[in-house]
Structure formats: structure tokens, C-alpha cells
Amino acid sequence: MHVNGNRQSGFTLVEVLVTMAIFAVIGIASYQVLSQMVSTEQQSSERRESLEQLQFSQLLMQQDIRQLVAKPTRPNDTEVTHQYLSNDVGYFDSERGVLAFVRSGFDNPGDVLPRAELQPVIYRVMDGQLQRVSYSFVNDRSNEPTVQTLLSGVTDLSFRFYRAAGQSDGNRGLDKGWNAEWRSEGDLPKAIEVTLQTEQYGEIKRIFLVAGAGQAEAQSSGGSNAD
């Protein structure tokens, strides 16, 4: 009796379907893992970028406030006032709080531009964004300002100002300590407290010292203020 040793065997239809189903499940699982990894990386990148924006905005605000100088301000469409800084939203466009002042240290390499190293600066909130608005000249606001968006997702912006005991005898009757408004002429606060309400980080509160506060008092007592 002759036996055929070349008998062919193959996969049945059921085996093929099972194999295809297994590969399909593996493919779907791999895609989901990859998609989750990409999403996690994107969220981490967005968080890092947001944190960097927050840190940069705080650093820039600290530098500006520290270099705040005793220079009269010029609110929009108004005359020059000897109030060195203002947080009156009635004068400056802002949805949630405002701080306007003049700072020193505005670079002018080689004195190329016909201006001093002084720069008007305004911090405000527009469309949920913390913005820094700056001008090139102190007494000429006719040119378009530079608007720099610092942080998104800002719901509120507020300031408090610290007046030391005995500071500026020319402003008698003003409360010492922390005040929500600064309406005195001829002097600067010792420190400014900045409070940000944000969607991502909640409340952020910082206190910045004003280096020029003592100089402002000396100018005020001497009776000389620059226009």
C-alpha cells in the first residue's frame, strides 16, 4: 500500500479570521497607546509653555516696577499730571485692572533715537490676556504703542500700593500701609502688590519693591518735578 507523504495542509477559514481579528486588536491598541502618548506630550508642552509665559511676565513686571521713576504721567487725551503712576481704569483701556507709569533703563544704544532712556509702560487685561503696552516717547503718545501679550487665561488683575509711615508729608491724610488705589502726587509707593486671577493657576500674588521711592520723596520735598 502506497502512502502519499506530500499531503498539503493549510489554514482553515476560522483560523484566518481569528488571526485577522488578533492583528486588528493589536493595531487598535497600538494606535490608542500612541495617540495617548502624543496627547500627553502635547499637554505637557502646553503646560511648559504656559509656565514659561507666567515666569517671563513676572520677571518683566518685576524689572519694570523696580525701575519705576518719578516722572509725571500723561493719561490718554489728558494733560500731564504729577501723579507718577496710576491704576485708574477710567484713564486707560483695560477690562480688568490697569497700572501705568514711566520706567528708566529703556535702551538707546549710541543715543541714535531723539529720546531719553525713559519709557511709558501700561499693564492691562484685554480679551483675557495680560498685556504690556509701551511707548517710545514720554510726552508724545501719537505713535502706535507696542502691545506685548504676556499671558493668556487672565480673568482679573488688581494692585495694592504700600505707603510707609511718614512717607511724603505733602500727602497728609492718606492711609499708611497697603492701599487699593494710588492717587497721591509727588511720590511713589515703597512696594506694589500684583494679584493675577488665572484660569490655569488660580490666584497668583507677588510683591515688587520700587527702587525709586526714596528719590521721588527727595524730588517732591525739593519742589522740583519734571514735566
C-alpha positions in Angstrom: 0.0 0.0 0.0 1.4 3.4 -1.1 1.0 6.4 1.3 1.3 9.9 -0.2 3.7 11.8 2.1 3.2 15.2 0.3 -0.3 15.7 1.6 -0.8 19.5 1.8 -2.3 21.2 4.9 -3.4 24.9 5.3 -5.3 27.3 7.5 -8.9 27.0 7.8 -11.2 30.0 7.3 -11.9 30.2 11.0 -8.1 30.3 11.8 -7.6 33.1 9.2 -10.5 35.1 10.7 -9.1 34.7 14.2 -5.7 35.7 13.1 -7.0 38.8 11.4 -9.1 39.7 14.5 -6.0 39.4 16.7 -3.9 41.7 14.5 -6.8 44.2 14.3 -7.0 44.3 18.1 -3.2 44.7 18.4 -3.3 47.5 15.8 -6.1 49.4 17.6 -4.4 49.1 20.9 -1.1 50.3 19.5 -2.8 53.3 17.9 -4.6 54.2 21.2 -1.3 54.0 23.1 0.5 56.1 20.5 -2.4 58.6 20.5 -2.3 58.9 24.3 1.4 59.4 24.2 1.1 62.2 21.7 -1.7 63.8 23.6 0.2 63.7 26.9 3.3 65.2 25.2 1.2 68.0 23.7 -0.4 68.8 27.1 3.0 68.7 28.8 4.3 71.1 26.1 1.4 73.4 26.5 1.8 73.4 30.3 5.6 74.2 30.0 4.9 77.0 27.5 2.2 78.5 29.8 4.5 78.2 32.8 7.3 79.9 30.9 4.9 82.7 29.9 3.9 83.2 33.6 7.5 83.3 34.7 8.5 85.7 32.0 5.6 88.0 32.7 6.5 88.1 36.4 10.2 88.8 35.7 9.3 91.6 33.2 6.8 93.1 35.7 9.4 93.0 38.4 12.0 94.7 36.2 9.6 97.4 35.1 8.3 98.2 38.6 11.8 98.2 40.2 12.9 100.8 37.6 9.7 102.9 38.1 10.8 106.6 38.2 9.3 109.9 39.5 8.1 111.1 36.1 4.6 112.7 35.5 2.2 110.5 33.5 0.0 111.5 30.6 -3.3 109.5 30.6 -5.0 109.2 27.2 -6.2 112.5 25.8 -5.4 114.4 29.1 -2.9 116.9 30.3 0.3 115.8 32.0 -0.3 115.0 35.7 2.2 114.9 38.5 0.8 111.6 39.7 3.7 109.3 38.9 1.7 106.2 38.5 -2.0 105.4 38.0 -4.3 102.4 38.3 -7.4 104.3 37.3 -9.2 102.2 34.5 -11.1 105.4 33.6 -7.9 106.8 32.0 -6.5 103.6 30.3 -8.3 101.0 28.3 -8.4 97.7 30.3 -11.0 95.1 31.1 -9.7 94.1 34.5 -7.3 96.4 36.3 -4.5 98.7 35.0 -1.2 100.1 36.0 0.5 102.9 34.2 3.9 104.5 34.9 7.2 105.6 33.5 10.3 103.4 33.9 14.0 104.0 33.3 16.6 101.8 31.6 15.0 102.0 28.1 18.0 101.1 26.0 19.0 103.7 23.4 22.4 102.4 22.0 24.6 105.3 20.8 21.8 107.8 21.5 20.5 107.1 18.0 16.9 108.0 18.8 16.0 111.5 19.9 14.7 110.4 23.3 15.8 109.8 26.9 16.1 106.3 28.4 12.6 106.6 29.8 9.6 104.5 28.7 5.9 104.8 29.5 4.5 101.4 30.3 1.0 100.2 30.9 -0.1 96.8 32.2 -3.7 95.8 31.3 -6.0 92.9 30.5 -7.7 92.7 27.1 -9.6 89.7 25.8 -8.5 87.6 28.7 -4.8 88.4 28.1 -2.3 90.2 30.3 -0.7 92.8 28.0 2.3 95.2 28.3 1.8 98.4 26.4 4.8 100.6 25.8 5.5 103.9 24.0 8.8 105.2 22.6 8.4 108.7 24.0 7.3 110.0 27.3 5.4 113.1 26.2 4.4 112.1 22.7 1.8 109.3 22.5 0.8 110.0 18.9 2.6 106.9 17.6 1.1 103.5 17.8 2.3 101.7 21.0 3.9 98.3 21.2 1.5 95.8 22.6 3.1 92.6 24.0 0.9 89.7 25.1 2.4 88.1 28.2 -0.2 85.6 29.5 -3.5 84.1 28.4 -6.4 83.0 30.5 -6.3 86.0 32.9 -9.7 86.8 34.5 -8.7 89.6 36.8 -5.8 91.9 37.6 -5.5 94.1 40.7 -2.9 96.1 42.5 -2.2 97.4 46.0 0.4 100.0 47.0 2.4 100.3 50.2 2.8 103.7 51.8 5.3 103.8 54.6 4.6 105.7 57.8 5.7 109.3 57.5 6.1 109.0 53.7 5.6 112.2 51.8 4.4 114.9 54.2 2.8 116.6 51.1 0.1 113.9 51.1 -1.3 114.2 54.6 -4.4 112.3 55.4 -3.6 109.4 53.1 -3.7 105.9 54.8 -0.4 104.3 55.6 0.2 100.7 54.8 -1.5 98.9 51.9 -4.0 100.9 49.7 -6.0 99.7 46.8 -5.5 103.0 44.9 -2.7 105.4 44.4 -3.9 108.9 43.9 -1.1 111.0 45.6 1.1 113.4 43.7 4.8 113.8 44.1 5.8 110.4 45.5 5.9 106.7 44.8 4.9 103.7 46.9 7.6 101.6 48.6 6.2 98.4 47.1 3.4 97.3 44.7 1.4 94.1 45.2 0.2 92.5 42.0 -2.6 89.9 42.1 -3.5 87.9 39.0 -6.5 85.6 38.7 -5.9 82.9 36.1 -7.9 80.0 34.7 -5.0 77.6 34.9 -3.1 78.6 38.1 -5.8 80.3 40.1 -4.6 83.3 42.2 -1.1 84.5 41.8 0.2 87.2 44.1 3.6 88.9 44.1 5.1 91.9 45.8 7.6 94.1 44.0 9.8 96.8 45.6 10.1 100.2 44.0 13.7 101.2 44.0 13.0 104.9 43.1 10.6 105.6 46.0 13.2 107.5 48.1 14.3 109.5 45.1 10.7 110.6 44.5 10.3 111.8 48.0 13.5 113.8 47.7 12.4 115.5 44.5 8.9 116.2 46.0 10.4 117.8 49.1 12.8 119.8 46.9 9.9 121.2 44.9 11.1 120.1 41.5 9.2 117.7 39.3 9.9 117.2 35.6 7.1 117.7 33.1 
